[in-house]
Amino acid sequence: MTTASAGDRAGAMTATTRTVTHINRTAILDALQDHGPLSRAQLREITGLGSATVQRLCAGLLEEGFIAQEGVQSASVGRPSHLFRYSGEGRIIAALDITDSAVRAVLVNLDGKTVEEFSQQLARDDGSIDADARLDGTLSAIDELIARAKHRKQPCLAIGISAPGLVSSEGVVSNSVELGWQALPLGSIVRSRYDIPVLIENDANAVAFAEWALGNGGATSSLVSYVFGVGIGAGLISEGRLVRGHHAAAGEIGYLLPHREALQRFYPDQGAFEATIFELGRSHSSTRRSTIAEHIDAMADDPSPEAEELYDYLALSIAAISTVIAPDRLVFAGHVPQRADRMIERIGQRLLGRIPHPPELSTTTLGEKAALVGVAELAMRKAKGSAYLA
């Protein structure tokens, strides 16, 4: 029989104490966010915490700048009570969305307000661009964000980065055709430069989270983002949680096998589904197009066999997702086709009567910033969790 050592017991007690502190700090901060300025007595009533706990935690949160005094509340008996409010404007997070040619960057305070924003091209001065140039440009943009945060005298609590490709829980980016990154330890690289939490997320996942939390998702618990770029990817929200899957490969629908012929060759870079869509687009027109959205627009009202086949494949991919995840809504995002209304109509017609519950199809309400909005929100929640536990 193994007996726990004093060190083990102390460690367990410390973990338990930190967890309780985390929960209690969260309760106070959430109460102030949801209900506005409150006195200690009102905080006790809302949270159920004891007087000494509320007083101790409020003192700490006030000193750390997470809450601020907001006047006093008169009392019929006794001394007036101090009122406290949530002070999210005092702390910020940095968020970036990396595309093949540029990086979008923002500073957002814990109230969700964007306080700094810029876009930076990733090509070198001579116009060349490759995997190294994209990494150098990304790190340069982070340096600029941190410098701006210091200039504002506001601590940066976390960095969130959205990138296309497979993104592991440690922040390793692989299979990123757009960026040319393969097994790039982006999380480790960024963490080695800054002593703050870092979150790296797949761009389609970031879009899905943004739509679910802040955009077109509404009150739904299950949502899919269908993101057009150089390829096609999906972000999956099921029962209010991001579905990342083993090796973080959930939603890589570009690798769907659309027909038996796909079993006759290998797809180390671009998946079979993406390759099929591009091949259909090229067979339809000699005009060189760089994105799937451009191919879809070119065939928006086209009755040709190639156009019909393209929409068949898009519908098949959505049917495959829908029968596995059963989302309430599917939101098209990224480089959305200009004729998205026609695309939705033609896909919707193909789904009716063929799968149990076709999802509601729509386009993003957040535009091309959806991934940036999503990773900012994810980083903000990570920062709040770390801050509450301090």
SULNOR-V815266 format. One line per field, one symbol per residue. ss: DSSP state (h for helix, s for strand, l for the rest). psi: psi as a letter, one per 40 degrees, with the letter a starting at -180 (. if undefined). burial: I if it has 9 or more other ideal C-beta (glycine too) atoms within 8 Angstrom, else O. Layout:
ss: ???
psi: ???
burial: ???
//
This chain:
ss: lllllhhhhhhhhhhhhhhhhhhhhhhhhhhhhhhllsshhhhhhhhlllhhhhhhhhhhhhhhllssssssslllllllsssssslhhhlssssssslllssssssssllllsssssssslllllllllhhhhhhhhhhhhhhhhhhhhhllllssssssssllsslllllsslsllllsllslhhhhhhhhlllsssssshhhhhhhhhhhlllllllllsssssslllsssssssllsslllhhhllllhhhllllhhhhhlllllllhhhhhhhhhhhhhlllllllhhhhhhhllllllhhhhhhhhhhhhhhhhhhhhhlllsssssslllllhhhhhhhhhhhhllllllllsssslllhhhhhhhhhhhhhhhhhhhhhhhl
psi: hhhhidddddddddddddddddddddddddddddeahiiddddddddeiidddddddddddddeediiigaihiidhaiihiiiihgdeeiiihiihhadeihiiihhieeehheihiihieiideeihadddddddddddddddddddddefhhhdihhhhiiihhidefhhifgddefhhfhgddddddddhfiihhhiidddddddddddebedbeiehihhhhhbdahiihhhhfeihhdihefehegedeiheiddeeeiigdchidddddddddddddiehhieidddddddedeheiddddddddddddddddddeddfidihhhabghidfddddddddddddheeidghihhiiieeaeeddddddddddddddddddde.
burial: OOOOOOOOIOOIOOOOOIOOIIOIIIIIIOIIOOOOOIIIOIIIOIIOIOOOIIIOIIOOIIOOIIIIOOOOIOOOOOOOIIIIIIIIOIIIIIIIIIIOOOIIIIIIIIOOOOIIOOOIOIIOOOOOIOIOIIIOIIIIIIOIIIOIIOOIOIOIIIIIIIIIIIIIOOIIIIOIIIIIIOOIIIIIIIIOOIOOIIIIIIIIIIIIIIIIIOIIIOOIOIIIIIIIIIIIIIIIIIOOOIIOOOOIOOIIIIIIOIOOOIOOOOIOOIIIIIIIIIOIIOOIOOOOIOIIIIIIIIIIOIOOOIIIIIIIIIIIIIIIIIOOIOIOIIIIIIIIIOIIOIIIOIIIOIIOOOOOOOIOIIIIOIOOIIIIIIIIIIIIOIIIIIIIIO
//
